[in-house]
Every structure is written in structure tokens, then in C-alpha cells.
């Protein structure tokens, strides 16, 4: 399994700490998909903002349809969803 260096919460500062705190407030934990972006907090923020816009922003698709699409794409890519 590949190894990706991460910055743990206890060492996070600035924008990274703010993003980690938002992740904890949102999900109660920091998921791996979030922590692997910890070396580039600006990219993490942009990625999470993009995800939020896609999943929670205005759309002709319902939230359920968007979640279904995410599951299907993850399965097609052999990713754990």
C-alpha cells in the first residue's frame, strides 16, 4: 500500500487547522480523503468547497441522485466509498 505523508491535527496550524476543525464539525472526524490533502491546505479547501457545491448546491438532481452517482463512480473506480 502506498504511503502518503500527512499533517496530524495536533500539528495543524493556520488554514489547515481551520479546515480540520470544519471537517470535525461536519463529520465528527477527519476522513482519510481529507487528511491526505493536509500538505496543501489551499488545495484541500478548494476540493472541499467544490464537493460542497456539487453535493449541496442548487442542482436539477436530488441529493439522493447525487449520492447514487457518487456511489456508482466509486464502485466503477474500485474505491471504498
Secondary structure, 3 states (H helix, E strand, C coil): CCCCCCCCHHHCCHHHHHHHHHHHHHHCCCCHHHHCCCCCHHHHHHHHHHHHHHHHCCCCCCHHHHHHHHHHHHHHCCCCC
